[in-house]
Amino acid sequence: MSGDLIPYWGPLPVPHGHRLPTREECFAAAARAFNAGRARRDALPVMDAAREAYVPGGPVVEELAAQIRAQREQARRRASTDTSPPPG
């Protein structure tokens, strides 16, 4: 019965015909959001990505830019040494 109901992501109460999402659906949604954010960040020049990541009270833009550069370099190194077959 619960498989026929539509996952509901809004505020409570859950409307008729819907159900709360499962733990697995929540993890999958979080992964999609994280991956979309990472893809957006990686598509931007470093300083633009750092400015978008900045929040008052957090690390300064220059520190964020250094972190992004380091993460990109780490990803490049990992990609250049990865010998596993492509997924799919």
Secondary structure in CASP SS format (residue, H / E / C, confidence):
PFRMAT SS
TARGET T0000
AUTHOR 0000-0000-0000
METHOD secondary structure of the structure
MODEL  1
M C 1.00
S H 1.00
G H 1.00
D H 1.00
L C 1.00
I E 1.00
P E 1.00
Y C 1.00
W C 1.00
G C 1.00
P C 1.00
L C 1.00
P C 1.00
V C 1.00
P C 1.00
H C 1.00
G C 1.00
H E 1.00
R E 1.00
L C 1.00
P C 1.00
T C 1.00
R H 1.00
E H 1.00
E H 1.00
C H 1.00
F H 1.00
A H 1.00
A H 1.00
A H 1.00
A H 1.00
R H 1.00
A H 1.00
F H 1.00
N H 1.00
A H 1.00
G H 1.00
R H 1.00
A H 1.00
R H 1.00
R H 1.00
D H 1.00
A H 1.00
L C 1.00
P C 1.00
V H 1.00
M H 1.00
D H 1.00
A H 1.00
A H 1.00
R H 1.00
E H 1.00
A H 1.00
Y C 1.00
V C 1.00
P C 1.00
G C 1.00
G C 1.00
P C 1.00
V C 1.00
V H 1.00
E H 1.00
E H 1.00
L H 1.00
A H 1.00
A H 1.00
Q H 1.00
I H 1.00
R H 1.00
A H 1.00
Q H 1.00
R H 1.00
E H 1.00
Q H 1.00
A H 1.00
R H 1.00
R H 1.00
R H 1.00
A H 1.00
S H 1.00
T H 1.00
D C 1.00
T C 1.00
S C 1.00
P C 1.00
P C 1.00
P C 1.00
G C 1.00
END
